[in-house]
Structures are given as structure tokens and as C-alpha cells.
Amino acid sequence: MTKPPSRVGSVVRTVTTTALIASLAVTGAAIGTNVASAAKTPLQPAASAETNAPKRGALVDHTALRTISQETLRTELGDEGFSDEASIKYDIKTYRLIYKTVDEFGRPTTASGLVALPERRAGRKLDTVSYSHGTELAKADAPSVAEDLWGPGPAHAYAAAGFAAVAPDYLGLGEGPGQHPFLHIKSETTATIDLLQAARTFARQQGRILSRNLYVTGFSQGASAATGLAKALHRGADRSFRVVALAPISGAYDWRRVELPALLSGKDVPNPKLSVGYTAYFLTAWDRRLNLYDDPSEVFQYPYDDGRIERVLDGLHTGQEILATIPDNVNQLYTKHAFAMLRHPTGKLAKAMREHDTTCSDWAPRYPVKLFYGGADDQVLNANTEYCATELRASRANVKAVNLGDDIDHLGTNRVGTAATVRWFSDLAR
């Protein structure tokens, strides 16, 4: 998504001009020469369970990252478009937290996340913004560890406006163990709630207090994570925070019926290789959780049936390595069985997709909601936003779908949408 040279904001920006799969950083080892013998790697517990393990949300460790002046923020955030000058009111300090949470199977583990705090002139008591990031393929591109501004930029913008900003890396990204369970709403929610609790403890250690007021936002993958978080809090998942407003940006809220069919057809997503990256990431991540196939040859055509797809999508490979491994279009990658399974899901796969696609359904926020989208989004179909708005309105929610501009593409919505959300949250907080 943001920095041209090293990411795939989706699929490597050095090679493609678009991309929703957020980053393929510069971390892992090159693909081994023995890739042909690689078998599917089963998902291992991210951490061993302990009878007396600290409770969820317990702060394990913290690392001070940066102290950033308003002048530097105006340059960095302004150049990237994450904020406007009027919204940058404070110097900020950023930290990486390690905290206790649970993995996708409910077992004890740890995760990392970014916390950004405005300097003390903002006051001792702070309202909080939870920002959920877009798809990242590499551990090193998560907000708390990213070397460029794309990962932490939105959190910096909210902190500079006077909020405490919290940005989870999600499971298996950043400094979290294991692999990332892509598009898993339940673990995105628990990882975020637990980071909020760890952030509250950490802020108290810094002489600050996080109020109950919580503003929720997120981009792309993080948009459905944000609606999932808001829905869970609405249903009592954590009574210590009270959501004030919800502002997801460019989310694939209807993965099964809108986004996945478009990616598999290649007709509605301009870059065919992007469709390969997205769907392969989805299939391999969900297979680790649901055991969708026993052997790669069931779903991947020759020569991609030798384990290379699973291996390269392990969170440790760069965007260049991934692009060099995957084919140019989905028809070169998937078997007939794979297409049938993804286009007409049944059983546990269908159930899991329904769980992802109902974050906008069957609940009524008691606070304002803005669903931001770009008129020229080249990665997430705007029908996703229409679906979410329709579902929320059916419950009589106060929701507006806001077009950020007819010329704004997917990656642009993160920048322009963040700046718009900073202004809106700031107005509500006055």
C-alpha cells in the first residue's frame, strides 16, 4: 500500500501499480531449492498453554520506538496524505507492546501492536482510536515493526490529533509467533480487545488514562475487522470501552458473494496477478485453520502443486519472491476442484465465510457510522460497501456511505479516508 519500493500494498508496488494485499516486506529467506519436496505445513500452536498463564490483555513488554515532532509529522503525514496540517496538534511518542491474547483456536499466545500517544499537552486523560490495518503478507510490514510509514501512518495521524492510537498487528504478524490467520474476524477481534487492555495498562504506567470513549476505524482487511470489533463490543465483549463512532474504509464486507467471485473471475479486478495473490493467501491461510485439502495437488495445478505456494506465503518472504513464484492469473494456478470449492463453498468453509460476512448484520449501532469508499477503487468492489450499508440500515442504524472521490483508488482510500476520519473523530470529540 504505500511505499512504492518495498511493498505490495497488496502485491509489490515495484511491479504493480495496484494492490490490496498489503505488504510483502523485505524479510524472509529466499525460496529454497528443495521447494519441490515441501509438504503442507500444519498450523502449530502459536504458544504453549500454561495453567497459570497471565490473563488476556496482560502487558508482557514494551519498546519505545519514536518521538516525533509536529514539524516532522506535518512532513511525513502530509506527504503521504494521511492528515492535513490543521489536524496535527501534538508531538507524539510511539511504542510497540507485546501482550497476552489467544490464537484462532482459543489457546494462549502473544501478539504485538502499536500504541501512539500525544505529548502531555493533550491532557492526562485520552480518548482512544482503534485502527485495524489492511492486508499484510509479511510479518515485517505490520504497524509496530514497519520501517516505512504505510503501517503506522494512520496511528500517527490520530495521535497527532490528540487521541491515544492503538493499532494491532493481528496474530502472526509483527513480533507475534506463528502464521497469520487471514480474514479471521474472531481472532482480529480478540487481538484488538486484548491490545486495548494492554494499552490501558501501559498508558497508566506513563501517567496517562485511557477513557471509556473508543473510536473505531480500519482499512481494507481492517475495515471488516473494525466492524467485527464494534459488533463484538456492542454485544458485551468488553464493557470497559464505549464506542463513540465507527468509520471503516474500503472493506470487503461480503467476501463470499462479492469480493471472492470477482477475484476468481478476474473481470472486475484490473490486475490479474493481484487476484492470484489474494486468493492464494486466503486459501492457504484458511486451509491451515480448516484443513480444506490434504495435498497441494488437490487445489494447485502443476508446477505449483509442490508446496511452493504455501511456502512463499509464510509471512517471511518478500513481495518480489512472492511475485516470482505465483503465476500471472488464477486459471494457471487452481484446479477445477479448487474453483468449485471456492465458488460454491459448503460445510465448514461456507460456515466460516458466513462468520466473516456478517459483521454488518444483525446489530444496530447506537452511534454514527460512516462507511468510506473510493469511486475508483481497483481492488475492493464498492458493492461491498453497499452491502454493509444495507445491512446496518435494516437495523435502523445511523449510517452514511461516503465517497471519498470518484478518482480515489483503493490505496488512496487509506490516505484520504484516514485524513477524513481524523477530522470527523476530532469534531465528535470536541
Secondary structure, DSSP 4 states (H G I P E B T S, - for coil): ---TTT--SSS-TTT-S--SS----S-SPPPPTTGGGPPPPPPPPSS---TTPPPTT-EEEEEEEEEE-HHHHHHHHHHHTS--GGG--S-EEEEEEEEEEE-TTS-EEEEEEEEEEE-GGG-SEEEEEEEE----SSGGGSTTT-SSSTTTHHHHHHHHTT-EEEEE--TTSTT-SS---TT-HHHHHHHHHHHHHHHHHHHHHTT-EEEEEEEEEEETHHHHHHHHHHHHHHTTS-TT-EEEEEEEES----IIIIIHHHHHH-SSSS-HHHHHHHHHHHHHHHHHHH---SSGGGTB-TTTTTTHHHHHTSSSS-HHHHHHHS-SSGGGTB-HHHHHHHHS--HHHHHHHHHHTTTTSS---SS-EEEEE-TT-SSS-THHHHHHHHHHHHTT--EEEEE--TT--HHHHHHHHHHHHHHHHHHHH-
